[in-house]
């Protein structure tokens, strides 16, 4: 490997890790904005999405430059294509964090909230699901940094638990929405937020699958027999 390719790959690694840190913070802040109905945090997540989008553009441009200038092969080629794919998943996670923040704004809006006791408190399972998904995002990137396909496989298996939480939370929300019309509007917002979290977990799984491909050269996408 030439020293110029090494330099450019190291710079690319730093960029994708910076982008991942922004996305992880956005997911964390959006989830807390939702649970705390914190308008300031929600607006911060929404305004911060421009930086994530800009980072994706930079990563994509640098991937293309490396492919054109250095024509990497074997492991180096897999690294560049993996970063390309990871950047896309991270950007979509950022968009989903924005969508969760927007749901938190809807829940916090005084004009849409009935007076009196909260007709639909924040589900405890949703907080556990949030913690699990945030852990998947962090661990998938740790697996990438450490080239650890075993850790990546653990992240992939965690997605089944996220799917279970998703189904249980939706079922738990339906009963109070049927019983109390005031619970319908906040229930729909929580429905959406839960779905967005589930999708973030899917994208973290995609990153973990990219890590397995990068390290082992084995495509495990769409295979769940492990």
KEVEX-508182 format. One record per residue: residue number from 0; residue in one letter; chain; x, y, z of N, C-alpha, C in turn. Coordinates in Angstrom, 2 decimals, m for minus. Layout:
REM KEVEX-508182
R/NUM/A/A/X/Y/Z/X/Y/Z/X/Y/Z
...
This chain:
REM KEVEX-508182
R/0/X/A/0.84/m1.18/0.00/0.00/0.00/0.00/0.89/1.25/0.00
R/1/X/A/0.59/2.21/m0.89/1.39/3.43/m0.94/1.09/4.30/0.27
R/2/X/A/2.05/5.17/0.60/1.86/6.04/1.75/0.72/7.03/1.50
R/3/X/A/0.49/7.38/0.23/m0.60/8.31/m0.08/m1.96/7.64/0.14
R/4/X/A/m2.07/6.38/m0.25/m3.31/5.65/0.00/m3.53/5.47/1.49
R/5/X/A/m2.47/5.14/2.23/m2.58/5.00/3.68/m3.07/6.28/4.31
R/6/X/A/m2.50/7.41/3.88/m2.90/8.71/4.42/m4.37/8.99/4.14
R/7/X/A/m4.80/8.72/2.91/m6.18/9.03/2.54/m7.17/8.10/3.25
R/8/X/A/m6.80/6.84/3.44/m7.67/5.92/4.17/m7.79/6.33/5.64
R/9/X/A/m6.71/6.78/6.23/m6.76/7.24/7.62/m7.63/8.48/7.76
R/10/X/A/m7.54/9.39/6.80/m8.39/10.59/6.82/m9.86/10.20/6.66
R/11/X/A/m10.12/9.23/5.79/m11.49/8.75/5.59/m12.04/8.13/6.86
R/12/X/A/m11.20/7.37/7.56/m11.60/6.77/8.83/m11.98/7.84/9.84
R/13/X/A/m11.19/8.89/9.93/m11.50/9.96/10.87/m12.82/10.64/10.52
R/14/X/A/m13.06/10.82/9.24/m14.30/11.47/8.81/m15.53/10.64/9.18
R/15/X/A/m15.49/9.35/8.91/m16.66/8.52/9.17/m16.90/8.40/10.67
R/16/X/A/m15.84/8.42/11.46/m16.02/8.36/12.91/m16.58/9.67/13.45
R/17/X/A/m16.19/10.79/12.87/m16.77/12.07/13.26/m18.26/12.10/12.93
R/18/X/A/m18.59/11.61/11.76/m19.99/11.55/11.37/m20.79/10.64/12.30
R/19/X/A/m20.20/9.48/12.65/m20.87/8.55/13.55/m21.12/9.17/14.91
R/20/X/A/m20.16/9.96/15.40/m20.34/10.62/16.71/m21.50/11.60/16.66
R/21/X/A/m21.63/12.34/15.56/m22.74/13.27/15.41/m24.08/12.54/15.39
R/22/X/A/m24.11/11.42/14.69/m25.35/10.66/14.59/m25.72/10.03/15.93
R/23/X/A/m24.74/9.47/16.62/m25.01/8.87/17.92/m25.57/9.91/18.89
R/24/X/A/m24.99/11.11/18.87/m25.50/12.17/19.74/m26.91/12.57/19.34
R/25/X/A/m27.18/12.62/18.04/m28.52/12.99/17.58/m29.56/11.97/18.04
R/26/X/A/m29.24/10.69/17.94/m30.16/9.64/18.39/m30.40/9.76/19.89
R/27/X/A/m29.33/9.95/20.63/m29.44/10.08/22.09/m30.29/11.29/22.47
R/28/X/A/m30.00/12.44/21.87/m30.72/13.67/22.22/m32.18/13.60/21.77
R/29/X/A/m32.44/13.01/20.61/m33.81/12.89/20.13/m34.64/12.02/21.05
R/30/X/A/m34.04/10.93/21.53/m34.78/10.04/22.42/m35.09/10.71/23.75
R/31/X/A/m34.16/11.52/24.24/m34.41/12.23/25.48/m35.40/13.38/25.28
R/32/X/A/m35.35/14.01/24.12/m36.36/15.02/23.81/m37.75/14.41/23.81
R/33/X/A/m37.84/13.17/23.33/m39.12/12.48/23.28/m39.61/12.13/24.68
R/34/X/A/m38.74/11.51/25.48/m39.17/11.07/26.81/m39.43/12.24/27.75
R/35/X/A/m38.64/13.33/27.59/m38.78/14.49/28.48/m39.65/15.59/27.88
R/36/X/A/m40.07/15.39/26.63/m40.82/16.42/25.89/m40.07/17.74/25.96
R/37/X/A/m38.80/17.65/25.61/m37.87/18.78/25.71/m37.76/19.46/24.34
R/38/X/A/m38.38/20.62/24.23/m38.43/21.34/22.96/m37.04/21.79/22.51
R/39/X/A/m36.23/22.26/23.45/m34.89/22.76/23.09/m34.04/21.65/22.50
R/40/X/A/m34.06/20.46/23.12/m33.29/19.34/22.59/m33.79/18.93/21.22
R/41/X/A/m35.10/18.95/21.05/m35.67/18.58/19.75/m35.20/19.52/18.66
R/42/X/A/m35.24/20.82/18.93/m34.79/21.79/17.93/m33.29/21.65/17.64
R/43/X/A/m32.51/21.31/18.66/m31.07/21.13/18.47/m30.80/19.95/17.54
R/44/X/A/m31.56/18.87/17.70/m31.40/17.70/16.82/m31.76/18.07/15.39
R/45/X/A/m32.85/18.79/15.22/m33.30/19.16/13.88/m32.28/20.06/13.19
R/46/X/A/m31.79/21.06/13.90/m30.83/21.99/13.29/m29.47/21.32/13.05
R/47/X/A/m29.15/20.30/13.85/m27.87/19.62/13.69/m27.80/18.67/12.51
R/48/X/A/m28.94/18.42/11.86/m28.94/17.46/10.76/m28.17/17.97/9.55
R/49/X/A/m28.08/19.28/9.38/m27.32/19.83/8.25/m25.85/19.40/8.31
R/50/X/A/m25.29/19.37/9.51/m23.89/18.97/9.66/m23.70/17.51/9.28
R/51/X/A/m24.67/16.66/9.62/m24.58/15.24/9.27/m24.66/15.08/7.75
R/52/X/A/m25.58/15.82/7.12/m25.70/15.75/5.66/m24.41/16.20/4.99
R/53/X/A/m23.82/17.26/5.50/m22.57/17.76/4.92/m21.45/16.74/5.07
R/54/X/A/m21.41/16.07/6.22/m20.39/15.04/6.43/m20.56/13.88/5.46
R/55/X/A/m21.80/13.49/5.19/m22.02/12.41/4.24/m21.48/12.79/2.86
R/56/X/A/m21.74/14.03/2.44/m21.25/14.48/1.13/m19.72/14.43/1.08
R/57/X/A/m19.08/14.85/2.16/m17.61/14.83/2.20/m17.07/13.40/2.12
R/58/X/A/m17.69/12.52/2.90/m17.24/11.12/2.89/m17.41/10.51/1.51
R/59/X/A/m18.56/10.75/0.89/m18.81/10.20/m0.45/m17.78/10.71/m1.45
R/60/X/A/m17.51/12.02/m1.40/m16.54/12.60/m2.33/m15.15/12.00/m2.13
R/61/X/A/m14.76/11.80/m0.89/m13.43/11.26/m0.62/m13.33/9.78/m0.99
R/62/X/A/m14.43/9.05/m0.82/m14.43/7.66/m1.29/m14.21/7.61/m2.80
R/63/X/A/m14.90/8.46/m3.53/m14.76/8.47/m4.98/m13.36/8.88/m5.40
R/64/X/A/m12.78/9.84/m4.68/m11.42/10.27/m4.99/m10.42/9.13/m4.78
R/65/X/A/m10.58/8.39/m3.69/m9.67/7.27/m3.41/m9.81/6.21/m4.49
R/66/X/A/m11.04/5.90/m4.89/m11.25/4.90/m5.93/m10.62/5.34/m7.25
R/67/X/A/m10.76/6.61/m7.58/m10.25/7.11/m8.85/m8.73/7.25/m8.86
R/68/X/A/m8.17/7.75/m7.74/m6.74/8.04/m7.71/m5.88/6.82/m7.42
R/69/X/A/m6.37/5.96/m6.53/m5.52/4.86/m6.05/m5.93/3.48/m6.58
R/70/X/A/m7.16/3.38/m7.08/m7.67/2.09/m7.56/m7.32/0.96/m6.59
R/71/X/A/m7.81/1.07/m5.34/m7.48/0.06/m4.33/m8.05/m1.31/m4.69
R/72/X/A/m7.43/m2.33/m4.12/m7.87/m3.71/m4.37/m8.02/m4.45/m3.05
R/73/X/A/m8.69/m5.59/m3.12/m8.82/m6.51/m1.98/m9.36/m5.78/m0.74
R/74/X/A/m8.62/m5.89/0.38/m9.10/m5.34/1.64/m9.29/m3.84/1.61
R/75/X/A/m8.40/m3.12/0.91/m8.54/m1.67/0.82/m9.80/m1.28/0.04
R/76/X/A/m10.10/m2.03/m0.99/m11.31/m1.77/m1.76/m12.55/m2.03/m0.90
R/77/X/A/m12.53/m3.13/m0.14/m13.66/m3.43/0.73/m13.84/m2.32/1.77
R/78/X/A/m12.73/m1.78/2.28/m12.83/m0.72/3.28/m13.52/0.52/2.69
R/79/X/A/m13.11/0.91/1.50/m13.70/2.12/0.90/m15.18/1.90/0.61
R/80/X/A/m15.52/0.75/0.02/m16.93/0.50/m0.29/m17.76/0.37/0.99
R/81/X/A/m17.16/m0.18/2.04/m17.87/m0.28/3.32/m18.14/1.10/3.91
R/82/X/A/m17.16/1.98/3.85/m17.34/3.34/4.36/m18.43/4.05/3.56
R/83/X/A/m18.44/3.85/2.26/m19.47/4.43/1.40/m20.86/4.02/1.91
R/84/X/A/m21.03/2.73/2.16/m22.31/2.19/2.61/m22.64/2.67/4.02
R/85/X/A/m21.65/2.68/4.90/m21.87/3.11/6.29/m22.32/4.56/6.35
R/86/X/A/m21.72/5.40/5.51/m22.11/6.82/5.49/m23.58/6.98/5.14
R/87/X/A/m24.06/6.18/4.20/m25.47/6.24/3.83/m26.36/5.85/5.00
R/88/X/A/m25.99/4.77/5.70/m26.79/4.35/6.86/m26.76/5.39/7.97
R/89/X/A/m25.61/5.99/8.20/m25.51/7.01/9.24/m26.38/8.22/8.89
R/90/X/A/m26.36/8.64/7.64/m27.18/9.80/7.24/m28.66/9.51/7.44
R/91/X/A/m29.07/8.29/7.14/m30.48/7.93/7.32/m30.84/7.86/8.80
R/92/X/A/m29.90/7.41/9.62/m30.14/7.46/11.07/m30.35/8.89/11.53
R/93/X/A/m29.54/9.81/11.00/m29.71/11.21/11.35/m31.09/11.72/10.97
R/94/X/A/m31.57/11.34/9.80/m32.92/11.74/9.37/m33.97/11.17/10.32
R/95/X/A/m33.79/9.94/10.73/m34.75/9.31/11.64/m34.72/9.96/13.02
R/96/X/A/m33.53/10.39/13.46/m33.44/11.12/14.72/m34.22/12.43/14.62
R/97/X/A/m34.12/13.10/13.48/m34.91/14.32/13.26/m36.40/14.01/13.33
R/98/X/A/m36.81/12.91/12.73/m38.23/12.54/12.75/m38.70/12.28/14.19
R/99/X/A/m37.85/11.66/15.00/m38.20/11.44/16.41/m38.31/12.78/17.13
R/100/X/A/m37.37/13.68/16.85/m37.42/15.02/17.47/m38.71/15.74/17.09
R/101/X/A/m39.14/15.60/15.86/m40.39/16.23/15.42/m41.59/15.64/16.15
R/102/X/A/m41.54/14.35/16.43/m42.63/13.73/17.21/m42.63/14.27/18.64
R/103/X/A/m41.45/14.53/19.18/m41.38/15.07/20.54/m41.95/16.48/20.58
R/104/X/A/m41.75/17.26/19.51/m42.35/18.59/19.44/m43.88/18.49/19.41
R/105/X/A/m44.39/17.51/18.68/m45.84/17.32/18.63/m46.39/16.95/20.00
R/106/X/A/m45.67/16.10/20.72/m46.12/15.70/22.06/m46.05/16.86/23.04
R/107/X/A/m45.08/17.75/22.84/m44.89/18.86/23.79/m45.77/20.06/23.47
R/108/X/A/m46.41/20.07/22.30/m47.21/21.22/21.87/m48.43/21.39/22.79
R/109/X/A/m48.53/22.51/23.51/m49.66/22.70/24.44/m51.01/22.68/23.75
R/110/X/A/m51.05/23.10/22.48/m52.34/23.17/21.79/m52.90/21.80/21.46
R/111/X/A/m52.06/20.79/21.46/m52.52/19.44/21.13/m52.62/18.54/22.36
R/112/X/A/m52.30/19.09/23.53/m52.33/18.28/24.74/m53.57/18.60/25.56
R/113/X/A/m54.31/17.59/25.97/m55.49/17.84/26.79/m55.09/18.31/28.18
R/114/X/A/m56.00/19.03/28.82/m55.75/19.44/30.19/m55.92/18.25/31.12
R/115/X/A/m55.30/18.34/32.28/m55.41/17.26/33.25/m54.29/16.27/33.11
R/116/X/A/m54.47/15.09/33.70/m53.40/14.07/33.70/m53.06/13.64/32.27
R/117/X/A/m51.81/13.25/32.11/m51.34/12.79/30.81/m52.10/11.51/30.43
R/118/X/A/m52.80/11.53/29.29/m53.60/10.35/28.94/m52.74/9.17/28.48
R/119/X/A/m51.47/9.44/28.15/m50.61/8.37/27.65/m49.18/8.65/28.07
R/120/X/A/m48.79/8.20/29.27/m47.40/8.42/29.72/m46.39/7.73/28.80
R/121/X/A/m45.17/8.20/28.85/m44.11/7.63/28.03/m43.89/6.17/28.43
R/122/X/A/m43.97/5.24/27.48/m43.85/3.81/27.83/m42.46/3.45/28.34
R/123/X/A/m42.41/2.70/29.41/m41.12/2.27/29.97/m40.36/1.40/28.97
R/124/X/A/m41.08/0.57/28.23/m40.42/m0.29/27.25/m39.77/0.52/26.14
R/125/X/A/m40.34/1.68/25.83/m39.77/2.51/24.79/m38.41/3.05/25.22
R/126/X/A/m38.25/3.36/26.51/m36.96/3.79/27.01/m35.94/2.67/26.91
R/127/X/A/m36.36/1.45/27.23/m35.44/0.31/27.13/m35.06/0.05/25.67
R/128/X/A/m36.04/0.21/24.78/m35.76/0.04/23.36/m34.79/1.11/22.87
R/129/X/A/m34.98/2.33/23.34/m34.09/3.43/22.98/m32.66/3.14/23.41
R/130/X/A/m32.49/2.68/24.63/m31.15/2.36/25.14/m30.51/1.25/24.31
R/131/X/A/m31.31/0.26/23.94/m30.81/m0.86/23.15/m30.35/m0.39/21.77
R/132/X/A/m31.17/0.44/21.13/m30.83/0.92/19.79/m29.59/1.82/19.84
R/133/X/A/m29.51/2.70/20.82/m28.33/3.56/20.96/m27.08/2.71/21.15
R/134/X/A/m27.21/1.61/21.92/m26.09/0.71/22.10/m25.69/0.02/20.80
R/135/X/A/m26.66/m0.31/19.96/m26.35/m0.93/18.68/m25.57/0.02/17.78
R/136/X/A/m25.97/1.30/17.77/m25.26/2.28/16.95/m23.80/2.37/17.39
R/137/X/A/m23.62/2.49/18.70/m22.25/2.63/19.23/m21.43/1.37/18.98
R/138/X/A/m22.02/0.20/19.24/m21.27/m1.05/19.11/m20.96/m1.39/17.65
R/139/X/A/m21.85/m1.01/16.75/m21.58/m1.29/15.33/m20.36/m0.49/14.86
R/140/X/A/m20.26/0.76/15.34/m19.10/1.56/14.95/m17.84/1.10/15.69
R/141/X/A/m17.98/0.65/16.92/m16.82/0.07/17.62/m16.30/m1.15/16.86
R/142/X/A/m17.22/m1.96/16.36/m16.82/m3.14/15.59/m16.07/m2.72/14.33
R/143/X/A/m16.52/m1.63/13.71/m15.83/m1.12/12.52/m14.43/m0.64/12.86
R/144/X/A/m14.31/0.14/13.92/m13.00/0.68/14.31/m12.03/m0.44/14.64
R/145/X/A/m12.51/m1.45/15.37/m11.66/m2.54/15.84/m11.58/m3.71/14.87
R/146/X/A/m12.28/m3.58/13.73/m12.34/m4.69/12.76/m12.71/m5.99/13.45
R/147/X/A/m13.79/m5.91/14.24/m14.21/m7.02/15.09/m15.51/m7.61/14.54
R/148/X/A/m15.38/m8.67/13.76/m16.58/m9.26/13.15/m17.45/m9.98/14.19
R/149/X/A/m16.84/m10.45/15.28/m17.65/m11.10/16.33/m18.57/m10.09/17.00
R/150/X/A/m18.05/m8.91/17.30/m18.90/m7.88/17.88/m19.98/m7.47/16.89
R/151/X/A/m19.62/m7.40/15.62/m20.61/m7.07/14.60/m21.73/m8.09/14.57
R/152/X/A/m21.39/m9.36/14.69/m22.42/m10.40/14.71/m23.32/m10.26/15.93
R/153/X/A/m22.77/m9.83/17.06/m23.60/m9.61/18.24/m24.60/m8.49/18.00
R/154/X/A/m24.16/m7.45/17.32/m25.08/m6.35/16.98/m26.21/m6.86/16.08
R/155/X/A/m25.86/m7.66/15.11/m26.86/m8.21/14.20/m27.92/m9.00/14.97
R/156/X/A/m27.48/m9.80/15.94/m28.43/m10.59/16.73/m29.30/m9.70/17.62
R/157/X/A/m28.79/m8.56/18.04/m29.57/m7.64/18.89/m30.80/m7.10/18.17
R/158/X/A/m30.77/m7.10/16.85/m31.89/m6.54/16.10/m33.19/m7.30/16.35
R/159/X/A/m33.09/m8.60/16.64/m34.30/m9.37/16.95/m34.98/m8.84/18.22
R/160/X/A/m34.18/m8.43/19.21/m34.74/m7.89/20.44/m35.40/m6.54/20.18
R/161/X/A/m34.79/m5.74/19.33/m35.41/m4.45/18.97/m36.76/m4.69/18.30
R/162/X/A/m36.82/m5.65/17.40/m38.08/m5.97/16.72/m39.14/m6.43/17.73
R/163/X/A/m38.70/m7.18/18.74/m39.65/m7.65/19.76/m40.20/m6.47/20.56
R/164/X/A/m39.32/m5.56/20.96/m39.77/m4.36/21.67/m40.75/m3.57/20.81
R/165/X/A/m40.43/m3.43/19.54/m41.28/m2.67/18.64/m42.70/m3.24/18.63
R/166/X/A/m42.82/m4.54/18.47/m44.13/m5.17/18.43/m44.87/m5.03/19.76
R/167/X/A/m44.15/m5.19/20.87/m44.79/m5.10/22.19/m45.26/m3.68/22.49
R/168/X/A/m44.46/m2.69/22.13/m44.84/m1.30/22.42/m46.07/m0.91/21.62
R/169/X/A/m46.11/m1.28/20.36/m47.28/m0.98/19.54/m48.53/m1.61/20.15
R/170/X/A/m48.41/m2.86/20.58/m49.55/m3.54/21.20/m49.97/m2.84/22.49
R/171/X/A/m49.00/m2.40/23.28/m49.30/m1.72/24.54/m49.97/m0.37/24.33
R/172/X/A/m49.67/0.29/23.22/m50.25/1.61/22.96/m51.70/1.52/22.49
R/173/X/A/m52.06/0.42/21.87/m53.38/0.32/21.26/m54.49/0.37/22.31
R/174/X/A/m54.32/m0.33/23.43/m55.38/m0.40/24.43/m55.77/0.97/24.99
R/175/X/A/m54.84/1.79/25.48/m55.25/3.11/25.98/m55.81/4.02/24.89
R/176/X/A/m55.35/3.85/23.65/m55.89/4.66/22.56/m57.35/4.30/22.28
R/177/X/A/m57.68/3.02/22.43/m59.07/2.60/22.26/m59.95/3.08/23.41
R/178/X/A/m59.35/3.13/24.60/m60.14/3.47/25.79/m60.34/4.96/25.97
R/179/X/A/m59.44/5.79/25.44/m59.48/7.22/25.72/m59.16/8.00/24.44
R/180/X/A/m60.12/8.74/23.90/m59.86/9.51/22.67/m58.69/10.49/22.81
R/181/X/A/m58.48/11.01/24.03/m57.38/11.95/24.25/m56.01/11.29/24.07
R/182/X/A/m55.98/9.96/24.11/m54.71/9.25/23.97/m54.35/8.97/22.52
R/183/X/A/m55.28/9.24/21.61/m55.05/8.87/20.21/m53.92/9.69/19.60
R/184/X/A/m53.99/11.01/19.74/m52.97/11.85/19.10/m51.56/11.59/19.65
R/185/X/A/m51.38/11.61/21.00/m50.03/11.27/21.48/m49.64/9.84/21.15
R/186/X/A/m50.62/8.95/21.10/m50.33/7.56/20.75/m49.78/7.43/19.35
R/187/X/A/m50.33/8.20/18.42/m49.83/8.15/17.05/m48.40/8.67/16.96
R/188/X/A/m48.10/9.71/17.75/m46.72/10.22/17.77/m45.76/9.17/18.32
R/189/X/A/m46.18/8.48/19.38/m45.33/7.43/19.94/m45.21/6.24/19.00
R/190/X/A/m46.30/5.94/18.27/m46.24/4.91/17.23/m45.11/5.23/16.26
R/191/X/A/m45.13/6.47/15.76/m44.15/6.89/14.76/m42.73/6.84/15.33
R/192/X/A/m42.57/7.35/16.54/m41.24/7.38/17.16/m40.70/5.96/17.34
R/193/X/A/m41.56/5.05/17.74/m41.15/3.65/17.92/m40.70/3.04/16.59
R/194/X/A/m41.44/3.33/15.55/m41.08/2.83/14.23/m39.74/3.42/13.78
R/195/X/A/m39.53/4.71/14.04/m38.27/5.34/13.65/m37.09/4.70/14.39
R/196/X/A/m37.28/4.41/15.67/m36.22/3.75/16.45/m35.91/2.37/15.88
R/197/X/A/m36.96/1.65/15.51/m36.77/0.32/14.93/m35.95/0.41/13.64
R/198/X/A/m36.19/1.45/12.86/m35.45/1.64/11.62/m33.99/2.00/11.90
R/199/X/A/m33.75/2.78/12.95/m32.36/3.09/13.32/m31.63/1.79/13.66
R/200/X/A/m32.31/0.91/14.38/m31.72/m0.40/14.68/m31.39/m1.17/13.42
R/201/X/A/m32.26/m1.08/12.41/m31.99/m1.75/11.13/m30.73/m1.19/10.47
R/202/X/A/m30.57/0.12/10.53/m29.39/0.72/9.92/m28.11/0.36/10.68
R/203/X/A/m28.21/0.27/12.01/m27.06/m0.19/12.79/m26.70/m1.63/12.40
R/204/X/A/m27.73/m2.43/12.15/m27.50/m3.80/11.70/m26.81/m3.82/10.34
R/205/X/A/m27.23/m2.92/9.46/m26.57/m2.83/8.15/m25.08/m2.54/8.30
R/206/X/A/m24.75/m1.63/9.21/m23.34/m1.29/9.44/m22.59/m2.52/9.95
R/207/X/A/m23.21/m3.25/10.88/m22.57/m4.45/11.41/m22.34/m5.47/10.29
R/208/X/A/m23.30/m5.59/9.39/m23.13/m6.51/8.25/m21.99/m6.06/7.34
R/209/X/A/m21.84/m4.74/7.18/m20.72/m4.22/6.40/m19.38/m4.57/7.06
R/210/X/A/m19.36/m4.54/8.38/m18.13/m4.87/9.10/m17.76/m6.34/8.87
R/211/X/A/m18.75/m7.21/8.92/m18.47/m8.63/8.67/m17.91/m8.81/7.27
R/212/X/A/m18.48/m8.11/6.31/m17.97/m8.19/4.93/m16.55/m7.64/4.85
R/213/X/A/m16.32/m6.52/5.53/m15.00/m5.90/5.49/m13.93/m6.81/6.09
R/214/X/A/m14.25/m7.42/7.21/m13.25/m8.22/7.94/m13.09/m9.61/7.34
R/215/X/A/m14.24/m10.26/7.07/m14.20/m11.67/6.66/m14.42/m11.87/5.16
R/216/X/A/m14.83/m10.80/4.45/m15.14/m10.96/3.04/m16.40/m11.77/2.81
R/217/X/A/m17.26/m11.84/3.82/m18.46/m12.67/3.76/m19.69/m11.77/3.83
R/218/X/A/m20.56/m11.86/2.83/m21.78/m11.08/2.83/m22.87/m11.83/3.60
R/219/X/A/m23.27/m11.27/4.76/m24.28/m11.93/5.59/m25.62/m11.22/5.50
R/220/X/A/m25.72/m10.21/4.65/m26.98/m9.48/4.53/m28.07/m10.41/4.03
R/221/X/A/m29.24/m10.31/4.66/m30.41/m11.13/4.36/m30.26/m12.59/4.81
R/222/X/A/m29.18/m12.88/5.54/m29.02/m14.21/6.10/m29.13/m14.12/7.61
R/223/X/A/m30.09/m14.81/8.22/m30.28/m14.73/9.66/m30.29/m16.12/10.31
R/224/X/A/m29.41/m17.00/9.81/m29.35/m18.36/10.34/m28.22/m18.50/11.33
R/225/X/A/m27.78/m17.36/11.97/m26.65/m17.42/12.88/m27.10/m17.01/14.26
